[in-house]
Amino acid sequence: MTVKVHVIHDLWYGFNEPTDPEDLIIPDVDIVILNGNLSHNAKRSVFYAFELANMYPDVHFVYNEGYAERYRQVIDKVPYEVENSMNTRIKNSNEWPKNLHWKDPRSEKGLDILLRTGQTISVWTCFGFPEVIEYSDWKETWFYRNVAEGQIPVYKLDYDILPDSDLKIFGDITHWATPEFIKNHFQTQEDMIREWEIDAKHFGILVTHLNPYNDPRLENIKYKGYKIHWFNRLWVTTQLEKQVNYLGGTLYSNPGRGSGPRSKVIEVDTF
């Protein structure tokens, strides 16, 4: 059997910008992967996901946060603040569409989804941090400039704005990503993905916002991706103009707005 998949990402809608009519028309597919940077703001991205899920109740939608939704101008006051808020909203909201799926990155289980065709597939979503092997200047990397681990409380700071002066810091400051932070996220996801891959009872689709193959955001570092066997399976990502064979499977993305990207479908064999 086959599964028809449509992928949406990098639309970059403004907060108050209405959705283009072309982006509300999707092809005849079984599942749609929403893979980040749908807008400049997470609330607007979820709104777009709601629009589609409510318009197509017999199609399943998987929502994966991208850089814009998870890290752009987002600084957690406590660890996993965003994920805890999402869990609370989904569990306590009567308005969350039943056909809209989101995976907590701490969960060891994939999203097992029963499609309208009668097939069940398993989807794993995450941001896709790589294993950083080498870099020349960490402060020149995309991670340090764009990804925040959280905040450093002012009472934990051991320095002032200007030593030997009366100027003090009276507010928390941003704690930008360290190599250890990226490594921990990579290792945690790789361990869980390998278990999911081995134990999966259904056809698997892996979804990462960062592209393991050739993502321009990973310039200035030497890195490697997950050690997994992905033969004849689908890996949905971003920052890719044409699909490529990667780890024996298909690495695929479909960036942009309008009728062109909204007409594209990838059909995969589920054996």
N, C-alpha and C positions, 0 to 999 in steps of 0.2 A: 504494500500500500504506500501511498504518498501523503505528505503533508504540505499544504500551500502556506507559505509564510510571507508576510509583508513586514518590512522594517522601516521605522521612522526615527530620525534623530537630526540634530543640528538644524532646527527650524528657527531658533533665536527670536521668538516672539517677544514683543514688549509687554509690560505688565498690563496696560490698558488697551493693547492692540487687539482688535477683533481677529478671529481666525479666518484666513482666506477660505472661500468656499471650496477651492481645489483641495485643500488639506482636510476637508471633512468628507471627501469621497475616497473610499478605499476599494481596492479590487476584491474580487470574490476569493477570499482566503479563509483558512481555518483558524489562524492565529496571527496577531500583530504584536511585534516587539517594539516597545517605545524605549529607546536606548539613550536618553539623555540629551541635554542642551535643547530641549523643546522650546524653552524660553529663557529669559534672563533671570527668572525667579521661580522657585519651586512651587509656589502657590499657583502661578499661571500655568505651569507644566501639568500639575494635577488637574486643573480645570480643563485643559485640553484632553487629557486622558478620560475625564468624565464625559466630555462632549462625545467622543468617539464611542465609548463603552455604552452609553445610553442610546446612541443612534443605531448601534449594531449589536443588539442583545444576544444574538446567536453566535457571535464571534468572540473569541477570548483575547484579552489584551494583557500583556505583561509589561509592567512599569519598572524600569531600572534607572536610578538616578545617575546623571552625568555630572560633569564638573560644575555646571551652572546650578544644578539643583542641590548638590551636596557640599561643595567646597567654596564656590564663588561667593564671597561676602558672608560666609557661614562660619561662625566660630562657636563650637560647643562650649557651654559653661560647665557641663559635666560630661563624662564619656557617654557616647551613644545617645546624646540628647535628641538628635533628629530621629533616630530609629525608634526611640521610646515614644516620641510624639506620633509617629506614623502608626505604630502598633495600637496606641490608645485611640486614634481616630478610626482606624479600621474596625476595632472591636466594639466601639461605642456609637458608631454612626449608622443610622438606618439608610443613609443616602449613598453609601459606598457601593458601587455596582458589583453584583455577584460575579460578573465576567471580567473584572479588573483585578489582576493579581500582582502582589508585591512580596518580595522575599526579604526578610530580615537577614543581613549579612552574618549575624551570629548563629543563625539556624543551621543545623547539620543536615537538614532535609531539603531536597529540591522541591520545586512546585510540580506536583503531579496533576495534570490537567486533562480531563475527559473532553475530547473535541466532539463537535456535532457529527463527525463521521463515525463515531463509535470507538475511535482510537484514543489511547491514553499516551501522552508524552510527558517527559520530565524536563523541566527547565531550571537551570541554575544561573542566577544573576549575581554580579558583583562589580565593583569598580574596576578591578583588574590590575592592581599594583604589581609591578614586576619585581624580580629579585635583582637588586642593584649590586653589581659586581665591582665597578670601578668608576671613579669620577675625579676630575681635576679640582674643581671648586664647587662645593655643595651649594653655596649661596648663588651660584649662577644657574642652577638647575630649575626646571619648571616646578618641581615639587616644593622647593624652598620658597619660591616666589608666589605660589598659588594655593598651596594646601596647608591648612592650619590644623595642628593636633588639638588645639583647644586654647585655653587661656592660662597664663601664669598669674595667680593671685598676688596682689601687691605685697602682702605680708611675707611672701616667699622670695622676694627680690632682695639681692644682697648688694645692690648698687643704687646710686642716685643718678639723675639726669646729668648733672655736672658735679664731679667730686670737688670737695673743698668749697662748696657753695651752699646756700640755703634752699636751693631748688630740690624738691622731692617729687617722686612719682606717687600720685594719689589714686590711681586706677589700675585695673588689671591690664596686662598687655598680651598681645597675640603670641602664641607659641607655635612657630612655624615648623613644618615637618622636618624631622631628622631622618638620617639613613636607618636608624633603628626602628622608627615608626613605620617606614615603608616596608622594611624587612619583616616585621612582625605581622603586618597585614597580609603580605604575600604568603608567608609561611602558613598562617592560619587558613587562608583560603585554599592554598594548594593541598594541604592535608585533607580538608573537607571535600574538595572536588575529587580527589583521587578515591576517597571512600565512596562518594556518590557515583563516580564512574564505574567502579567495580560492582557495587551493589544494585545499580539501576535495573529495574525490571522492565523499563520502557525506553523507547528511543529518546536520546538526550539532545538537548540544545543548550549550549553554553553561551552566555551573554556577558560580555565585558565592555565597559565603556572605553577603557584604554585599549589601544590596538597592540597586540604582542608582536606584530610583524614589522611595522614601519611607521610608528606614531611620531609625528614631528615634535610632540611635547616631551619625548624621551631623548631629545638631542642632548649632547654633552655628558651622557653617561653610557657606560657599558652595562648591559643587562641581559637577563634571560627570563623566559616565561615558565609556565607550568609544565612539569614533567608528567604528561598524561598521554594516553593512547586515544587518538580521536579519529580513527579510521572510519570513513564513510559517514561521518556525523557533521553537524552544522555548528559553527562558531560564529555568532553574530557580534560585530564590533563596530567601530567608527573609523574615520580617517582612511578610507579605502575607496578608490575609484572603481576598481574591478575586483571581482572575487578571485581568490588564489587558493591553491592547494596548500594546506598547512597542517602538519602532523598527521597527514593521511586523510584529513577531512576538508571541508570547505569553509574558508574564512570569508565573511561577507558583510558588506555594509551598504547603506542606501541613503546618503546625506541629502538634505535640502528640502525646500518647499516646492509646491506647485504640482501641476498635473503630470509632469515627467516622472519625478520620483514616486508620486502616488500611484502610478500605473505599474510599477515593477513588482514582480512576484518571483520568489525563489521556491522551487518545488523539490522536495527531498524525499528519497526513498527511505521508508522505515523498516524495510525487510519483511 
